[in-house]
């Protein structure tokens, strides 16, 4: 069997098409690694793969929860590892595809979640002592020294963040599975053009109609408030932006997110990058297949 093939890269570079092509060639099943595509009903704004595009390949961890549900990287870690075990038992190769780097990190590496520490009351400390501890951890703290409740709350949060930072330096960097991490990329100008075009296509397909009903609910789901392509419509509903301004904001946020994706992938994974050939995508597919075959023949 092949190592797990993880396909990463920003939106619009062809990850989905590559994943299906590789799955057909290597007799593999596909696992989603996009934090928004786990939700049912969020199809247009997430550019979710259609049944026709799946080409008969089994796809997993798509549409597994309702938009109102709380689904976190902790849940994904358990679900993905369980799915990896099940697919391997069937003797199939595995392709994980998506742009949410933290999901991949949590699933494939020894990434452990720290238990939430108990909140302390600090009854033994005076306000002055509390204030000094807070200022040591956050020199920019500006709350009044007499606001003890805020001091206690802030110190709990800062100490928890500090402890987590220290401990996480020692965890999460050991791979649990053999993996080939393949990245698709293109030059920045072309990428931004593809992102803008994709947003325009989403609008034509009915993104506005997909999003707005969620803002009519008493409590807007957190997934809607967090997701690019969805969260921007809040300003339309509030009358702070017109439709054109919302579209431009979605494009802008998507471009910024693409930058962050590149940074995360390059810092957290050993990625082999391939340039997407938009004129002849089969050329890109063949290059990736040849590289995987070459790597596997050396084992």
C-alpha positions in Angstrom: 0.0 0.0 0.0 1.0 3.6 -0.6 1.7 6.1 2.2 -1.3 8.4 2.7 -1.4 11.1 0.0 -2.4 14.5 1.4 -3.2 17.2 -1.1 -2.9 20.8 0.1 -3.0 24.2 -1.4 -5.2 27.3 -1.5 -8.6 27.5 -3.1 -8.9 27.3 -6.8 -5.7 25.4 -7.7 -7.4 22.1 -8.6 -7.1 20.0 -5.4 -10.5 18.4 -5.9 -9.8 17.4 -9.5 -6.4 16.0 -8.6 -7.7 14.0 -5.7 -10.3 12.2 -7.9 -7.7 11.5 -10.7 -5.2 10.1 -8.2 -7.9 8.0 -6.4 -8.8 6.4 -9.7 -5.2 5.7 -10.6 -4.1 4.4 -7.2 -7.3 2.7 -6.2 -7.9 5.0 -3.2 -10.7 6.5 -1.2 -10.9 10.2 -0.4 -11.2 11.9 3.0 -12.2 15.6 3.3 -9.9 18.0 5.2 -11.9 21.2 4.8 -13.4 22.5 8.0 -16.5 24.0 6.2 -17.3 21.0 4.0 -18.2 18.8 6.9 -21.4 20.8 7.2 -24.6 19.8 5.4 -26.1 22.4 3.1 -23.0 24.6 2.7 -22.3 23.6 -0.8 -21.8 26.7 -3.0 -19.7 28.8 -0.6 -17.4 25.9 0.1 -17.1 24.7 -3.5 -18.0 21.3 -2.3 -17.5 18.4 -4.7 -20.7 17.3 -6.6 -21.8 13.7 -7.0 -20.9 13.9 -10.7 -17.4 15.1 -9.9 -16.8 12.3 -7.5 -16.5 9.9 -10.4 -17.7 6.9 -8.4 -14.9 7.3 -5.8 -15.9 6.9 -2.2 -15.7 10.2 -0.3 -15.7 10.5 3.5 -16.2 13.2 6.1 -18.3 15.4 3.8 -21.8 16.5 5.0 -21.4 14.7 8.3 -23.0 17.3 10.6 -25.6 20.1 10.7 -24.6 23.7 10.4 -26.0 24.2 13.9 -23.6 21.6 15.4 -20.3 22.4 17.0 -17.7 20.5 15.1 -14.1 21.2 16.0 -10.6 20.0 15.1 -10.9 17.7 18.1 -13.9 15.9 16.5 -12.1 15.8 13.2 -9.0 14.2 14.6 -11.0 11.3 16.0 -13.2 10.9 12.9 -10.3 11.1 10.4 -8.2 8.6 12.3 -11.1 6.2 12.5 -11.7 6.6 8.8 -8.1 5.9 8.0 -8.2 2.7 10.0 -11.4 1.5 8.2 -10.1 2.3 4.7 -6.7 0.6 5.4 -8.5 -2.5 6.6 -10.3 -2.6 3.2 -6.9 -2.6 1.5 -7.5 0.7 -0.2 -5.1 3.6 -0.5 -6.0 6.9 1.1 -6.1 10.5 -0.2 -6.8 13.3 2.2 -7.7 16.6 0.4 -8.5 20.1 1.8 -7.1 23.4 2.7 -7.6 23.3 6.5 -4.0 22.7 7.6 -4.8 22.3 11.3 -7.2 19.4 10.5 -4.4 17.7 8.7 -1.9 18.4 11.4 -4.3 17.0 14.1 -5.1 13.9 12.2 -1.7 12.9 10.9 0.6 14.0 13.7 0.9 13.3 17.4 -1.2 16.3 18.0 -2.6 16.1 21.6 -5.3 18.4 23.0 -4.6 19.7 26.5 -7.3 19.4 29.1 -8.8 22.7 30.1 -7.2 23.8 33.3 -9.4 24.5 36.3 -10.1 28.2 36.9 -8.3 29.6 40.0 -9.7 32.2 42.4 -6.4 33.5 43.6 -7.8 34.2 47.0 -4.3 34.4 48.5 -3.3 37.3 46.2 -4.1 40.9 46.7 -5.2 43.1 43.9 -1.7 44.6 43.6 -0.2 41.1 43.3 -2.7 40.0 40.8 -2.1 43.2 38.8 1.7 42.5 38.7 1.2 39.0 37.5 -1.1 40.1 34.7 1.3 42.9 33.7 4.2 40.5 33.6 2.3 38.3 31.1 0.7 41.1 29.2 2.5 44.5 29.6 -0.2 46.2 27.6 -3.0 45.4 30.1 -4.9 48.5 30.9 -7.8 47.5 33.2 -8.1 49.2 36.6 -6.4 47.6 39.5 -9.6 47.6 41.5 -11.5 45.5 39.0 -10.6 42.2 40.8 -13.0 40.0 38.8 -11.5 41.1 35.5 -8.0 40.6 37.0 -8.8 37.0 38.0 -10.4 36.2 34.7 -7.5 37.7 32.7 -4.8 36.0 34.8 -6.5 32.6 34.3 -6.6 33.1 30.6 -3.1 34.3 30.2 -1.6 31.5 32.4 -3.6 28.9 30.4 -2.3 30.3 27.1 1.2 30.4 28.4 1.1 26.8 29.6 -0.4 25.6 26.4 2.3 27.4 24.4 5.0 25.8 26.4 3.6 22.3 26.3 2.7 22.4 22.6 6.3 23.0 21.6 7.0 19.4 22.6 3.9 17.8 21.0 2.3 17.5 17.6 5.4 17.1 15.4 5.7 13.4 15.1 4.0 11.8 12.1 1.7 8.8 13.0 1.5 7.6 9.4 3.7 7.5 6.3 2.6 10.5 4.2 3.3 12.1 0.9 2.2 15.8 1.2 1.5 17.2 -2.3 0.8 20.9 -2.8 -0.7 22.5 -5.8 0.3 26.1 -6.5 0.4 28.9 -9.1 1.8 32.4 -9.3 0.0 34.9 -7.1 -1.5 37.0 -9.9 -3.1 33.9 -11.5 -4.2 32.6 -8.1 -6.0 35.9 -7.2 -7.7 35.9 -10.6 -8.9 32.3 -10.0 -10.2 33.2 -6.5 -12.1 36.3 -7.9 -13.5 34.2 -10.7 -14.6 31.5 -8.3 -16.4 33.9 -6.1 -18.2 35.3 -9.1 -19.2 31.8 -10.1 -20.5 31.1 -6.6 -22.8 34.2 -6.9 -24.2 32.9 -10.2 -24.9 29.5 -8.6 -26.9 31.1 -5.8 -24.5 31.8 -2.9 -26.7 34.7 -1.6 -29.7 32.4 -1.5 -27.7 29.7 0.3 -26.5 32.1 3.0 -29.2 34.5 3.9 -31.7 32.1 5.5 -29.2 31.4 8.2 -29.2 35.1 9.2 -33.0 34.9 9.7 -32.6 32.4 12.5 -32.7 33.6 16.2 -29.2 32.4 16.7 -26.9 32.4 13.6 -24.8 29.2 13.6 -21.1 29.8 14.5 -20.0 28.0 11.3 -21.8 30.8 9.3 -20.2 33.5 11.4 -16.7 32.0 10.9 -16.7 30.8 7.3 -15.4 32.9 4.4 -18.2 33.4 1.9 -20.7 33.3 4.7 -19.6 35.6 7.5 -19.4 38.6 5.2 -23.2 38.6 4.6 -23.7 39.8 8.2 -22.9 43.3 7.0 -25.4 43.0 4.2 -28.1 42.0 6.6 -27.2 44.8 9.0 -27.4 47.3 6.1 -23.7 48.2 6.4 -22.7 46.8 3.0 -24.4 46.4 -0.4 -24.1 43.2 -2.3 -21.2 44.4 -4.5 -19.3 45.4 -1.3 -19.9 42.0 0.2 -18.6 40.2 -2.9 -15.5 42.3 -2.9 -15.0 41.5 0.8 -15.3 37.8 0.2 -12.7 38.0 -2.5 -10.4 40.0 -0.3 -10.8 37.6 2.7 -10.2 34.6 0.3 -7.0 36.1 -0.9 -5.7 36.8 2.6 -6.7 33.3 3.6 -4.7 31.8 0.7 -1.6 33.7 2.0 -2.1 32.2 5.5 -2.6 28.7 4.0 0.8 28.9 2.2 2.5 30.0 5.4 0.9 27.2 7.5 1.7 24.5 4.9 5.3 25.5 4.5 5.9 25.7 8.2 4.1 22.6 9.4 4.5 20.1 6.6 7.2 18.8 4.2 5.4 19.7 1.0 6.3 18.8 -2.5 4.8 21.6 -4.6 3.6 21.2 -8.2 2.5 24.1 -10.4 -1.1 23.8 -11.7 -1.2 23.8 -15.5 -4.6 25.4 -16.1 -4.3 25.0 -19.9 -3.6 21.2 -19.6 -4.5 19.9 -16.1 -3.7 16.4 -17.3 -0.1 17.4 -17.4 -0.2 18.4 -13.7 -1.9 15.0 -12.9 0.7 13.1 -14.8 3.6 14.9 -13.1 2.2 14.1 -9.7 1.6 10.5 -10.5 5.1 10.1 -11.9 6.5 11.6 -8.7 4.5 9.3 -6.5 5.5 6.2 -8.6 9.1 7.3 -8.4 9.0 7.8 -4.6 7.3 4.4 -4.1 9.7 2.5 -6.3 12.6 3.6 -4.1 11.0 2.2 -0.9 
